Amino acid sequence: MFTYKITGRMTINEKNLEILGLGAILHDVGKMLVPLEILRKPGQLTEKEFEQIRKHADYGFHLIKNVHTVSLLVANCAYQHHERLDGSGYPRGIKGDEIHYFGKIIAVADVFDAVTSNRVYRNAMLPHQGLEVLYAGVGRKFDNTIIEAFRRAVAIYPNGLSVELNDGRKGVVSAQNEGIGDCPMIRILEENGERIKEPYEVDLNKNLHLLIMKCLKIQEPA
């Protein structure tokens, strides 16, 4: 059977990968049953409104569970993606090995997506800041092996993304360093506020004093 290798310590066979993928796609389906005015509320939620939001995990579980052609594991992905290792999550407050491995995986991806996306009540974090949020919860809320696999498997800064470095230079992500998604290659296009005639490459993995500080909207020269 085909086995997908995520890292040296994480492998998922083809059948389970399909289940995990479908669970990831449908993990928030329960939000369809949460009032739209609560989902889009720009200000702070009341305790009662937050309780409505929390119910989406339970709603999603029952919606998917009733589709008999779909694995129950897919329903559990919706049910458990807000559970945390230390029992601080919801809807059941289960902990550790009580949480299915797929729930732990989707939890990591879901948090990263949430904090690096714009919301009506806050601006998106940069990808490296999203990773810091995950690392802050290692061992308490999130599984370290999964976070490391996520960091190595995902292009934190995808090719073509326009960025600004901490020294003020601007450019686009031109290539990835395998297994190091947060330190890509950057093609420098602008220095000291001016476009340069001959763009050049900078490898962030070999220049650890350089950091991506902003994601921008600048155009690659024709």
Helices and strands as residue ranges (DSSP letters): E 3-7, E 10-13, H 14-26, G 29-33, H 36-39, H 47-54, H 56-65, H 72-80, G 96-98, H 101-115, H 127-136, H 144-153, E 162-165, E 170-177, E 180-191, E 194-203, E 212-216
